[in-house]
Amino acid sequence: MYESVLGYPTYLIWPLAAVKIVAAIVILWRPSAFLTDFAYGTMFWHLLLAVSAHVSAGDPGWPPALLALFALVVSFLTQNRVRAVKSPHGKVMRGQQA
């Protein structure tokens, strides 16, 4: 699918899958605010590029990537409400200062 529809080589599947799993673990476990913000940024760009790749290739598989991107943004905007270690970048809602 990746090679024929999207034009990507198939050897990218496993590294990208591993990065997604590691990023999800870091976001849920939250060992440090810096690492968690880095994982959020990495996943944001990955999902944004996934949506754009599917749309530009005319592949109908873009809605799951868009839904995951939306869920990631909602998670980032609400992360400081439930975390003990606050992120300085999570206060973007309501114009709060760091």
N, C-alpha and C positions, 0 to 999 in steps of 0.2 A: 504494500500500500504506500509506504513512504517514498519508495523509489519511483514507482509508476505514477502515482497521483501528485505527490508534492515535490518530487524531484530531489529528495534527500537520500543520501546513502544509508543503507540499512544498519551500518555499524554505529550509528548515532542512537539507536533505540535503547540499548542497555545503559550507556552512560547517562542519558537524559532521565531514564526511569530511576536510576540510582540517586541522581541529584534531587529529583522530586521527593523520593522517600526520605532522604536525609533532611531536606528542607522542612518537610512536614513534622519530622521528629523534633527538629530544633525549635520550630514554632510552638509545638505542644509542650515540650519539656522546658524550654526557655532557660538554657544554662547562663546566658548573659544577654543584656539588652542589645549590645552591639551585634552579637551573632544572630539574634532573632530579627533585628532590623535588616541585616544583610540577607537573611533567608527570605524575608518578605520582599525585598527588592529583587532578588534573583528570581523568585517565583512570579513576581509581577511582570518582569520583562519576558520570561519564558512563556507565560500564558498569553501575553499581548502578541508576541511573535507567532505563537501557535494559532491564535484566532486569525491573524492577518495572512498566514500561510494557507490556511484552509479556505479562507474567503477568496484570496487571489488565485488559487488553483481551481476554484469552482467546486470544491469538495463539500458535500453537505454535512461534514463532521464538525463544523465550527460551534454549534450551540453548547456542547459540553465544556469546551474550552472557555467560552464566554461566561457560562454559569460559574465555573471555577474561578475565573478572574473577578467576577462580581463578589463571590463569597470571600475571596482573599482581601479585597478592598474593604468589605464590611468588617472582617476580622481585624484588619490593621487599624481601622478607625475606632474600634471599640476595645482594643487590647488593654488599655490602661485601667479600664473599669474593674477588671477582675484579677489583675496581676499584682503581686507584691513588689516585684522589681519593675518600676515604671520606665517606659521608653521616653526619651526626650522628644522623639518625633511622633509620638502617638497622640499629641495634644493638638491635632489639626482641626478637630471639630470645635465649633463655637469660638474660633479665633483665640484659643488659650495660648499663653506664653509658656515657653519651656522653663 
